Amino acid sequence: MKKLMGIAIIDMDGTLLAKRSIDVFCNKFNLFNELEEINKLSLRIPAYKITEKIAKLLMGKSKKELEETFSSI
């Protein structure tokens, strides 16, 4: 069985946070234009595909970078 390694970020937008955390991440990593293109697809493709595309934006970012960014929200 293959062991998966990674980091999960629980997104509580609108519940505990005043803004979308993915917007903060994309601003931090200069990915906002890419996120806007993905957002435009949200009415045409299933939500899980949107989630996959957004997750791919953050691929290659270190755990430390993601944790520091999330802590700043």
N, C-alpha and C positions, 0 to 999 in steps of 0.2 A: 504494500500500500504506500503510495506516495505521500510524503509529509508536506503540507503546505506551510509556507512561511510568509509573513506579511504583517500588515498593520490594518486595523479596522477603525474607522472613525464613525461614531454614532452621530448622526445629523439630527439635531433637535430644532431645526429652523421653525420659527413661529411658535414654538412651545416655550423654550427657555431663552432663545436668542432673538434679537431684533432684526437680524439680517441673515441671508443665506451664507452658510459657512463656505460653500464652494465658491462663492463670489470673492471671499477674502483670500482663499487659496489661489484662485486664478489671478487676482490682482498681485499678490505676492510673487508669483512665479511668471508673471507676464504672459498669461494664457487667456486673458479675458476675451480677445477676439475669437479664439477657438471655441470658448464656452458659448459665446453668442451664436456661432454657427450651429452648435449642437442644440441650443435652445430653440432655434428656428425649426428643427426637425421634430420637436416634441408633439406636434399634432399629427404627424405622418407615420411615425414608427412607434412600436411598443415602448412603454416606460422602462422595461428592463434593458432595452437596447440603448436608451439614453443614459442609464446608469453605467452601463459598460463603457460607453464612449467617454463619459466624464471620468471614470476610474482610470482609463488609459491616459488621460491628460496628466495624471499625477504619478504615472509609472516612472521609476528611476529616481524619484525624490527620496532622500534618506528619511529614516524614521525620525531622526533628530529634527530635520527641517519641518516635517509635518507636525510633530508634537509642539515645536516652538510656535508655528503659525497658529495651530489650534488654540494654544494657551493665550494667544493675543486677542482672541475673539471675546 
